[in-house]
Amino acid sequence: MAIRNKNYELLQRDALQQLQLERLQAVLNRVYLNVSFYRNLLDEAEIAPEDIASLDDLSRIPFTTKESLLQNQPYGMFALPLREVVRLQSTSGTTREPVVVGYTKNDVEHWTELVARVLMAGGVTKDDVVQISFDYGLFTGALGFHYGAELIGATVIPCSRLNAEKQIAVMRNYRTTVLVCTPTFALHLVDVMNRQGISPAELPLSVALLGSEPWSETVREEIEDGLHITALDNYGLSEIIGPGVAAECEEKNGLHIAEDHFIPEIIDPETEQVLPDGEMGELVLTTITKEAFPMIRYRTGDLTSLDHSVCSCGRTLVRMSRITRRTDDMIFIQGVKVLSSQIEQILAEVEGTEPHYRLNVDRSGALDKLEVSVEVSSNIFFDEVKKLNALQKEIQRRLEEMMGFSIRVRLVEPMSIQKWKDTSENNH
Ligand code: DLL
């Protein structure tokens, strides 16, 4: 399959490292001058930007965390005045305060180029019809892919906010060849097609580029079999740029990280020590070309490992293993990112419940189902049924309002849930 940018994607490691160091030094100087958070961080660590003389020195710089970003909202982490910023997007703050991120014109160009690489690694060409079924808006997924696909010259269908039946109709009528969405949604499409008796042979679809949430090899097989396509994984996060950070090639053996724009490190989340290739730990990313919103040693919360061996596709860029877990309590349900601590907070606010609950995510069907079992205070549980119904409805209403999809709430007897915050997954 074609490689979008051979100059960078096939760069020899010593040349790549030289480029990374030069770009790192430049970005450190910029953030030291323009972002008080970074100036304080480096001053407190007694590091001057010029002390970073090699890539190994990067590990001397303290980490940046999501909390730092939340404390500096909305524009405290920007390295340029707002008049230089041409776009604002944000993290998917479904259950947590979203983080606003900004892009200069150059940032948008880089981002577009990086997503074009993801698309080309999946075999997409100008002859393809790309259906983008992500939500257009503050979420980076849709616009990121939209620009990338247009850069390649493909025909883009901006297809958000349509239900599965209508998405399938668009796919059939407009002759879609490439699907871009979450794995959850792709699986849902398979299910709906099966129910409608539509055979994959009726669709000219050949590739799905899926990301924004963890998914397993079993799910990949189901999607590939159900749609008669190749399904590839791609990874990114708004704080770093959005999609375009890393993507699988046709080898399906790890996701190539765009190292000419981002320096990856893996750390032990407990000791914070940098780990060698092959060891699983938290991914830490430093952006080395971003102008508006540079991130230095950002702790992503995503658990993965790195492999620097050259891939059989020819790309020299390091590969990260697929992400299956996070360091925090974020869970992914129906393509939505939910922090279980936020569920906890809502339950704490509803009178008549005990602080014991259990989340059960049923992943056996196409769309994940969430059931929340909540212990009821002893003085209420044996009370009248009407009161219990009202309590159950109130919890359900508040949780559904926060998450944006329907869930099931079960009220259970006091002392029947032993563990605090026990999440059980009924997985594939
Ligand atoms: O999800 C960006 C994106 C859009 C990536 C479209 C790929 C495709 P956020 O909403 O900020 O950005 O969420 C970022 O989602 O830290 C991971 O926990 C998770 N995530 C993203 N891609 C993957 C993936 C976008 N391929 C957070 N596998 C990240 C597992 C993923 N988790």
Boltz pocket constraint, residues with backbone or C-beta under 6 A from the ligand:
constraints:
  - pocket:
      binder: B
      contacts: [[A, 90], [A, 91], [A, 92], [A, 139], [A, 140], [A, 141], [A, 142], [A, 181], [A, 210], [A, 211], [A, 212], [A, 213], [A, 214], [A, 215], [A, 233], [A, 234], [A, 235], [A, 236], [A, 237], [A, 238], [A, 239], [A, 242], [A, 243], [A, 244], [A, 300], [A, 302], [A, 322], [A, 323], [A, 324], [A, 326]]
      max_distance: 6.0
